[in-house]
Amino acid sequence: MTQPMPTVGKEDVTAEVLRIIPELIKQRQQKGIETYGTSMQTFNGRDPFQDAIEELVDALQYIVQAQMEYRVIKSAYEKTIGCCYAHGRLKKVEEE
């Protein structure tokens, strides 16, 4: 599926990532300490590539789940808005 070039949006995603990631890393570190008694260590007896692959597969499934749920929500929203326009409850804003 080919997508168009991105246009100027409404919010800076990178700024949000930079805002939330440090706290998320601290939370994950704390969870590791609580679960394993230490933060992540090198040469810990595990295969980091395998761990990363498994985590990415989980992340991919979360993304697909979110996409599927978004489609349902978007469809319900569009039906609701369309119904409101059809019954005169909302008026479309004229573009300049």
Buried (B, 14 or more C-beta within 10 A) or exposed (E): EEEEEEEEEEEEEEEEEEEEEEEEEEEEEEEBEEEEEEEEEEEEEEEEEEEEEEEEEEEEEEEEEEEEEEEEEEEEEEEEEEEEEEEEEEEEEEEE
